[in-house]
């Protein structure tokens, strides 16, 4: 047999090497994620202060919410400013089922996730015909309408809200009056879930479809991508994960009212960490949340009522700085360092 008979066809070897490199990169990402999860799980052992633990819990919660928003806004390119609607749906569903019917919060969060997914599909059917800023404005308006409706809905407490009954510490009811560490581990699990789903999405057919829809919907549709169905799937997944976060928050604070779970600031705090850290990236939402959420809590603690709006000014300055200096987000700094290290 001659050498020509066993020669590899042109272009086959480079393609195989590229696939192997991609697979190796995916394994490294998964390994880094596992190490990060272990390190974060050890944090409560090192931080005993209740106030600092509270900040850690909120930081991880918003990191999970930002990661959920990133599925729709970052990978699929559908910029939603109304995710507070799904957050509130999860919070209210969990609270109503627990307070009025005795349904454990675990099941309430599942019900809230299903309700939010149905809402996202319905709103997507109505709004995905809009493009660009028209879609973003529509989501904002619908979320504000939802806020006004809940404000006047007596069955869910209207403006008075819902107070959770206080009981003994229990994982079943997600109530822990003195030790906040269980809340930390729950929200750490929620973040790990959203991260793993995002990791899977990145390498799946859906992930490639969503990125194609984000880059050029018309071209992707001409290549066989079902654009509308792709958007609907991303919306349902993003909304359901956001609702689980809302259900957790209701259990964590043990009292909700419309402004405490459906205000626009919740939508804002889901979007900003992604924009700051890196939109459409695996680690951007966590990086952005680690910077923004402690900053928010510090401003509230040290400036009180006199500092109202200061956090928004700081957010605006950070986002403008990132937009000018590093449009791909702060995660781009690490990519740049890695490329320089590889070149060296």
N, C-alpha and C positions, 0 to 999 in steps of 0.2 A: 504493500500500500504506500503510495507516494505521500509526500508532505502536503501536497495540494489537496489530497482527498480528506485529510484530517484537519485542515485549516479551519479556524473559527470564522464564521461569516463576518464580514466587515460590520462594525458597530455593535456586535453582540457583546463583546467583552467589556467595553466601557459601560454599556447599559447594566450589565450584571454587577459591575463594580459599584455603580451608582446605587443600585438597589441594596447591595450589601452595606454600603456606607449609611444609607438611610435607616436600615434596620438596626445597625449599631448605634446610631444616634438616638433612635427610639428607645433602645434598651438603656442607654445612659440616662435619658430623661426619666425613665421609670425608676431607675436606681436612685437618682437624685431626689425624686419625689418620695421614695421610701425613707431615705435618710432624713429628709426634711421633716417628714411626719414623725419619726422617732424623736428627733430633737425638739419639735414643738410639744410632743406629749410629755417631755420632761420639764417643761417650763413651770407648771404649777408646783413642782417640787422645789423650785428655786425662788418662786415669787409667792410670798405668803400674805402680802398686803391686799386687803379686800378691794381697795380702789384700783390698784394696778391690775388685779385679776379681772375686774369689771371692764377695764380698757382692753385687755387681751381678748375677752369674750366678744366684745363689740367689733374689734378689729377683725377677728376671724369670721364673724357673722357677715360683715360687709364684704370681706374678701370672697366668701361663698356667694353672696348675692351678686357681686360684680362679675364673678366667673359665670354665673347663670346668665346675666345680661350679655356677657361677652359672646355667648353662643349665638344669640340673635343679632346683636349689634356689631360684634367684632368679626365673626366668621361669615355670617350671612349678609352683613352690610345693611341691616334694617335698623336704623337709629330710632329706638323707642325712648320717649320721655315720660311714659306712663306706667312703668313697672310697679309703681306704688300701688296701683290697682290690684295687681296679683299678690303683692305683699299683704295688703289689707284683706284680700279674700282668704288667704291662708290664716291670718290672725283671727278674723271673725268666725270662720268656719270652725276652727279648733276651739275657740272660746265658747261659742254658742252650744256646740255639741257637748263640751265638758260641763259647763255651768248649768245648762238647762236639761240635759239628758244623761249626764254622768258618763259620757263616752270618753275613754282615756285619750289624752292628747296625741298619742302615737297614731291612733286611728283617725283622729281629727285632722292631723297633718296630711295623712293620705287622702282623706276626703277633700281637704282644701287644695291639694295638688291636682286632683282630678277636676275639681270645679274650675281652678285657674286654667287648666289645659283647655277645657271646653270654652271658657271665656276667650282665651287667646285664639282658638280656632274661629269662633264667631266673629271676633273683631278683625282677625286676619282676613276672613272672607270679605269683610266690608272695606278694609283699609289697604290691603296689599295691592289694590289697583292704583293707589297713589304712589308717587315716587318722591325721593329726596326729602326736602324740608316739609312738603305737604304731608307726608306720612308721619314725620316727627310731631308736627303740630296737631294732627288728628289724634295721636296717642295721648298727648298732653291734655287735650280738650276732653277726651273720653274719661281719663283718670279724674279730672276735676269734676265732671258730671257724677261719677261714682262717689266721690267724696261728698258732694252735696246731697245725693240720695241717702247715703248712710247717715248723714247728719240729721235727717228727718225721718228715719225709719225706726219707729218705736220698738219693734220686735227685737232689734239688736241694740237697744239702749239709746238710740239716737245720739244726741250730743253728750249725754251723761256717760255713755260707754258701758263697759262690762267689767265688773270686779270679780276676780277669781276667788273662790273660797279657800282660805288658808288651811292646810292640813299638814300632817307629819311629813318629814323628808322621805321621798319615795321616787324611785326611778319610774314606777308605773304612772304616776301623775306628773312627773317632771317638776316636782316642787322640792326646793332645797333652800331653807331659810338662812342657815348659817354658813354652810360650806358651799362655795360657788364653784369648786373644782368640777363637779359633775356637769355643770352647764358648759364649762370649757371643753370637756371631753366630748360632749354631744356636738357642739358646734365645730369642733375639730373633725369629727366624723362627717359632718355635713360638708365641710370644706373639702375633705378627702374625696367624698362622693362626687362633688361637682368637678373637682380636678380630674378624677379618673374618667368621668364621662367626657370632659373636654379633651383629654388625652386620647380616648378612643375615637372621638369625633374627628380629631386631626388626621388620623390615619385611615379613616373609613371612607367608603364611597360617598356617604352623606357629607362628610367634611370637604371632600374635593368638589362636590356639587355646590355646597354653600359658598366656598371661596370663588368658584366660577360665577355664581350669581352675583356676588359682591363686586367682582371686577368688571363684568360685562354681561348683564342679563340677556341681552339680545343675542350675543354671540353664543353664550352657553345654551340657550334654547335651540339655536340652529344646530347645535351638536348633539341634541337629544336630551338635555337636562330639563326636567319638568320644574320650571322655575317656581310656579305657584305652589306646587306640592312641597318643594324644598323649603320655601318660606314658612308654610304652615307647620311643617314638622319642627323647624327651629323655634318657632313661636311657642308651640305647645310644650316642648322640652324646657325652654327657658322659663316660661311662666310657672310650670309645675315645681321646678326647683326653687324659684323665688317664693312661692306659696309655702313651701316647707320651712323656709327661713322665717316667714311671717308667723307661722304656727309656733316655731321655737321662741320667737321674740315675745309672743303673747304669754307663753308659759314663764319666760324669764322675768318679765316685769309684773306679771299677775294682774295687770289692769290695762285695758285698752279703751281708747275713744277714737273717733274718726281722725282727728289731727295727729294722734300719736302713732298711727300706723298707715295712714293714707295721704299724708301731706306730701307736697311736691318735693320736699327736701329728701325724702327717701329715694325717689327716682334719681335725684341729683347725686346722692351718695352711692348709688349703684353705677352711675355712668362715669363720674369723675375719677375713681381709682383706675378704671380701665384706660381712660384717656391719658392719665398721668403715667401709669406704669407701662402701657403698651397695648393698643387695641389689636385684637386678633392674635394675641400671644398666650402662651400657656402660663407664664409666671407674672405677666403684667398686672393682672387684678390684685394679686397678693402684694406685690411691691407697692402699688398705688395705695392700697388700704393701710399698709404698715406706716405709710407717711401721713396720710390724710386723717385717719380716725384718731390716733393719739393727739394730733394737732388740734382737732376739733374739741376733744375732751379737755385738753389743756386750756384752750381759750375759754371754754365754759366755766372751768373751775377757777381760773385766776382773774377773769374779767367779769363774770356773772352777767347780770342784765345789762350792764354798761357796755359789754362787748358784743351785743346782738348785731349780727351782720358782719362782724370782723372776720369770721371764718370764711364767709363768702368772698370777701375781698382777697384773703390769702389764697383761696382756691383759684380765683380768677387770675391772680398774679402767677401762680404756679403753672396753670394751664397755658397762659400766654407765653411764659418762658419756655415751656416744653415745646409748644407749637413753633416757636421761632428757632430754638437751638437744637431740638431733637424731636422732629415731628413723629418719629416712630415710637416715642415714649422712652421712659428711663431705662427700660429693658434693653434698648439699643446701645446703652453704654457698655453693658456686659458683653453684648455681641461684638462691639468694636474692640474691647480688650481681648476677647478670645481670638479674633482674627489677627490682631497684632502679635499675640503670643504664638499663634500658629506660624505666622510669617517669620518670627524670630527663630 
